[in-house]
Amino acid sequence: MPFCPQCNATYKKAISICPDCQVDLVPQAAQTEISEYGDWYAIESVPNELAANILRSVLEDDNIPVYVRCHDVPYYGGVKGNAGQSEWGDILVPANLVPRARGCLKAYFDSLKEE
């Protein structure tokens, strides 16, 4: 079944573009790299996708694998999957890299205070 790489929805074979995201569908979901690192740990909650991408970039620049987990429910315009969740999502890193990732983010946040 065609699959949207952005919102993870599946569609009938006759559809080639995701009607919600306006991106080309792919034949199947791509394999993720998450399992190759073992357990992942949420080190930071983020208020929006922009903040998630900034922190992802900071960590990836330090060669730390990053997974961004969004709490929004697909197709519900920002409705959270958990009503008690106020943040947009979480930044996850492999458990064995948590201390290094925390240090990297601390240095980044400290640099913002200096400006």
C-alpha positions in Angstrom: 0.0 0.0 0.0 1.3 3.5 -0.7 2.6 5.2 2.4 3.1 8.9 3.3 6.6 9.3 4.7 5.6 12.5 6.5 2.4 11.6 8.4 2.7 7.8 8.2 -0.7 7.2 6.7 -1.4 4.5 4.2 -3.6 4.9 1.1 -5.2 2.9 -1.7 -3.0 2.1 -4.7 -4.8 4.7 -6.9 -3.5 7.6 -4.7 0.0 8.9 -5.4 0.1 12.1 -3.3 -0.9 12.5 0.4 -4.0 14.7 0.4 -3.0 16.1 3.9 0.8 16.6 3.4 0.9 17.2 -0.3 4.0 14.9 -0.6 4.6 11.9 -2.9 3.7 8.6 -1.4 6.3 5.8 -1.3 5.6 2.1 -1.8 6.2 1.2 1.8 7.3 2.5 5.2 11.0 2.9 5.5 12.9 0.9 8.1 13.9 3.1 11.0 17.3 3.1 12.6 15.8 3.2 16.1 16.3 -0.5 17.0 20.0 -0.6 16.0 20.8 1.6 19.0 18.8 -0.3 21.6 16.8 1.7 24.2 16.0 5.3 23.5 15.4 7.9 26.2 13.5 11.2 26.1 16.0 14.0 27.1 13.9 17.0 26.3 10.3 18.0 25.6 9.8 20.6 22.9 6.9 23.1 22.4 6.8 22.8 18.5 8.4 21.3 15.5 10.8 24.2 14.9 12.3 23.7 18.4 12.5 20.0 17.8 14.4 20.5 14.5 16.8 23.0 16.1 17.7 20.6 18.9 17.9 17.7 16.5 20.5 19.7 14.5 22.5 20.6 17.6 22.7 16.9 18.6 23.4 15.6 15.1 26.2 18.2 14.7 27.8 16.3 17.7 27.2 13.0 15.9 24.5 11.9 18.4 21.6 10.0 16.7 18.2 11.7 17.4 14.6 10.6 17.1 11.8 13.2 17.3 8.6 11.9 18.7 5.5 14.0 18.0 2.5 13.8 20.4 0.0 15.1 17.8 -2.6 12.6 16.5 -2.5 12.5 12.7 -5.5 14.1 10.9 -6.8 15.9 14.0 -5.1 19.3 13.6 -2.9 19.4 16.7 -5.0 17.2 19.0 -2.6 15.5 21.4 -2.6 11.7 21.7 -2.5 12.1 25.4 -4.8 14.8 26.8 -2.4 15.4 29.7 0.5 16.2 27.4 1.1 19.9 26.8 4.3 19.7 24.7 4.4 19.1 21.0 6.9 16.3 21.3 10.1 14.8 22.7 13.7 14.5 21.6 15.0 11.0 22.1 18.6 9.7 22.0 20.1 6.3 22.6 20.2 5.5 26.3 24.0 5.1 26.3 24.5 8.6 24.9 22.2 10.4 27.4 25.0 12.1 29.4 26.8 13.3 26.2 23.5 14.6 24.7 22.5 16.4 27.9 26.0 18.0 28.0 25.6 19.0 24.3 22.2 20.6 24.9 23.4 22.3 28.1 26.2 23.9 26.2 23.8 25.0 23.5 21.3 26.5 26.0 24.2 28.3 27.9 25.4 29.8 24.6 21.9 31.3 24.1 22.1 33.0 27.5 25.5 34.6 26.6 24.1 36.5 23.6 
